[in-house]
Structures are given as C-alpha cells and as structure tokens.
Amino acid sequence: MKKLNKWVGYLLFSLMISTPIFSVSFAEAGLTVLSEKQEGDTVVYTLRDQKGNEITAVLEGTLSLQAVTGLSGMVKTFSEWSYLKVSSIRMRITPDQIDANIIIQDSSYKGITLNRHLPAGLQFFLRDTLEYDFRIVSQNNFIRLRGWYFTEVQLLDRVSEAIRNPGQFLKAQDPEFLFNLISVLEKDFSDLSAKYEDLAARHKLLSEEHAALAEKHNNLQDKHEGLQGLHTSLEENHRDLEARYQTLKESHEELTLNYQKLQESHVVLEEKHEDLASRHSKLLGGYEESVKELTLLREAALTISNKGLFGTGKPIAPEVVKRILEIQQENPEIEIKDIAKILKAEELSASSREIFLVLALYLNVYKK
C-alpha cells in the first residue's frame, strides 16, 4: 500500500505539473528549510527531511503543490533504502521534471562494494514516472544503466549484474540478442507443446486401459465372491459332491492366482499413472513459465526498440498490441497507415513505428 501511494503521488505530479498552485511550501512535503539563497534565476534551498537527512534543492520558477508532492515521494523513496547509504542528495526542480543526483557511501550488495563502481553517484528524474540514468565503472568499461525505477532490490540486481558481467550485460541490451533469444524460446515452446500433446495422448490411453482393467478386476471380484458362496454350499453337500467340489476348488485357486496377478498389474499401472501425472504437471508448469517468459521478452523487446526522443524505451499498451494483431489477422494485406486509421477511429493510439514493431515481433511480418 505504501508503494501504491508513492506511485499515485508521482502520477498526480505528472498529470498536473503544468498547473501552478501558489502559496505552497516545502513543509507540506515534511521538509524543513534550513537556508535559502538566490542564485540568478534560481533559488537554492538547504532542506532537512523528517529523518534528519539534508537535501540541496535548486528551484527554477515557482514552487507548485504538484512539485512538492513529487519531491516528497522521491525523498521518501530514497530514505527507505536498505542497501544504498546516502551521502548527499542534490535535486533540481523545474516546471517539467525533478532531477536528483545521489552520492552514496559505504554501500554494498551481494558482496559488491558499490561506491567505487558509482563514482558519479545515481541520477534519477521524475516526469511521468520515476526513472534512472547513470553510468557504472566495471573492468575498464563505462556502462550506461537506465530504466524505470520499481524497487531498490530490482535496481541493485541490474547494477550487480552489470558489474560482474559487463560484456554479457551489454550484449543482453542488444535488440538482436533479444530477437534471437525469443526465437530460441519459441522453438522450445513448440517442442514442449508437442511433448505435452504426446504425453496427454499417452495419459488418456493409460487411463482408458486402467479403467478397463478396473472393470475386469471388479468382474473377477464378483466371480470370486460367487465362487465363495458356491464353495460354502458345496461344503454342506461334501459327501455327495466330493469330486465336483474338488474341481471347483481347483478353479477357485486358479481364479485367485489370476486375481492376485491382476492386483499386481493394477498397482504397477497406478504407479505409472502417478509418475505420468507428475511429469505432466511439471511439463505443464514449464509450459506456462515459457509462455510467461516469451510474453515478457516480447514486451521487453517492444519497449527497448520503441525509443522516444530522450532515448528511453516506451511500453506499448497491451490492448493496443492485441488490437493490431486482430486487424492484421482479419486483413493480412492491410497497410500500416490503414491500421493506424482504424486504431485512431477506435480511440487507440499507436505510431507507425509501434505498429511495425508489433507486427515484426509477434507475427514476423514486415511492412512499410
């Protein structure tokens, strides 16, 4: 719930940043002003949050309630970190966004000392959402790390991955590598689907055989009970029907032996059935995980390939992706500009490049 409130604050800031609201102060964000200094067209504030941390804030223009709301959310996010120890925070507040440069000290994660790999600190900026964009030094490589901020652990997992394997990390950011990975996963998915269908058919056949054997077992059990009743009756007439009794006794023993064999076969079949059911469950879990990974990789590839003016990936709404695929399936010969017109008529938004990326990644269709 705390994270939800934080993101709601970010969204309110991004939706109403252009509407100035006067007579607000940093106190409404829980910040105390320690000093204030005019420097040209900007005002430099020294602030203190409720935990005693000092923050330098450079204000360009007029302080609005939306800016204070966004600033409060960012400060709260940074103060809740467990692994990153903040040395200093410098923030710049403009009518369009809030930037934050954070210098860390004595910070480590998964056995990695972070300070020497982040000499310029961490750079965050808040526009529509909270994003990061900074460089990491590892093995004489300067690696640029950027993306949307979700949690401290998610961010530090990316940082530690880039520090430990800079070459592999840079390769993983390459769209061609992601396309190849998607192709491999699609093949694995196809193979798993075929194996699943084969196991499902075998499972169905064994289930039918098991049902038939169970029916035979019940029939033999009924016969056995009938013979037991006949045996009792023959005992009462033992003196007169000794020879007949002996024959029936031998038949009874043979049926008992057959019954035991069927019981053993039944146990073996039950064990095979349980083994196949277990394998079926594992394959089904792998199948579902592969579908999730394939979907996430496609969405990641779309986001990375769909770069905007500032060089950051922009996700494409799932409903837009779904509608583009439906239109293409309805009319394979349709052109991108006509797809864009249909989307616009349905009040859905997608650029020609976004339509091109969706068709290429999902259907391997390339249109001009």
C-alpha angles and dihedrals in degrees: 000000000000091000090047091053089048093054091044087057090051092050093048088052093051094045097050105025090112093058109078118213114193133207094049128130141193088256089076087065092050092257126134119214110229097174141357127203132178113225111178109295093348136072119219115210130190107211136183124208126214091269093056097256116144120227131189111216124187111200122203112191126344124342110243131194089244091055091050090049092051092045091051092052093050094048091048090051093051094045092055094058115123103189104029111075110202119223098175141350125206118184132186118203116201131165089259105041149343120247124198128191113194125192113199133205136198092357126153137170129188091347095312121121101221101193098075091048093051105047093155093044128226124316120206131175132187120212116128090343137001110277137174132215121174142126131253126207113218130155092342090309124123104210121190113219120191139154145104118316116234109151138349092246093050090052094046091048088059091045093050091046091053092047096048098041110018093164094051091043092053090047091052090057090058111104091215090057090051092049090052091048090051090051091052091048091049090054091047089048091052092049092049091049091053092048090047092052091048092050091046090054092047090047090052092049093049090047090054091047090048091052091049092049091047089053091049089048091053091047092051091046090053090049090048091053090048091052091049089056090048090049090056091050092049091051089060088055095037098131095053098038103036096132094046091047091054092053092049090047091057090049089051092053091049091051091048090053091049090048092053091049090050090049090053091048089048091053091048091049091049090053091049089047092052091047092050091046090053093048090046090053092049093048090048090052091049090047093052092045090051090051090051093047091047091051093047092047092050091049090046091049091049091049094047093046094045097074120172133204094291094049096251124128116255119207119228115228113255092231090055092050091049093050093048090054091048092051092048092050092049092050115015092182095056118121126234093247090055091049088052090052092052091049091049091051089053091049093249120134126219132142122228089253092053091050089049092051094049093051092045097048100039103032104017087237118144118197134170 
